[in-house]
Amino acid sequence: MSIDSDELTSWYREFQRDLPWRRPGVTAWQILVSEFMLQQTPVSRVEPIWLDWVARWPTPSATAAAGVGEVLRAWGKLGYPRRAKRLHECAVTIAAEHGDVVPADVETLLTLPGVGAYTARAVACFAYAARVPVVDTNVRRVVARAVHGRADSPASVRDLDDVAALLPASDAAPVFSAALMELGATVCTSRTPRCGICPLSSCLWRTAGYPAPTGPARKVQRYAGTDRQVRGRLLDVLRTNSFPVARAQLDVAWLSDTAQRDRALDSLLVDGLVEQTPDGRFALAGEGENT
Ligand code: SF4
């Protein structure tokens, strides 16, 4: 069982979303920035931040020259702010060790800070048209359904080989990979697949009558009341102040559970996203000198 490349890529050429990082002239660095931002954050929230970001810092060296605090401030409310710090470290490494050019091969990309198996292959494929399997949750779900007849499948060490076997042998592979991902994001969605408009004429899950998932139900991630929310509140206070703030200013940002607030602040210090000045005030990383 395979996926018909012509069916999929014809559909993609007609119906793909107009995303700014897919437009002509976007550099490998700017694609890499989009991939960092899109991990765990929806396109609609990433788009305005990415546009501002690449206008302000179009190259790795421009990003590297900015302070970590500036980068954290520009990251805004994208969430998971450790990604911003890792992106800055990645920019520093590319500027210093790779001539300000994003490496093209997966092995070298994997040596960069913050770049894992998915991001390395996504950059190699989308920026350099490499014929490599790119597997995110959307791709995994489409392949599980269309090829294996299952509702979904958990991440597995076999995923890369599984998707590699589906890639067309020609130059069409990068478009095929983008199209597979787009199908999962816009048509073959997790909860309500829109099979009526699916371009694939063959899908084992549909043919089998949509058998129910067999594994444990996926947990719904909540945000309200979590340490992530508290960390976000504390960072919001620091982002809106260009000078270090007193502890009391952070304390009032989360009053419902003071132990949780203290734990969140400790974790921000440990992660290197926040720093403390000698007189005990708090600032975004790299901004403790602004007294
Ligand atoms: S037919 Fe339905 S389940 Fe199968 S790939 Fe298309 S959208 Fe997904």
Residues whose N, C-alpha, C, O or C-beta is under 5 A from the ligand:
A	BS01	SF4	V142 R145 A146 V187 C188 P193 R194 C195 C198 L200 C203 R206
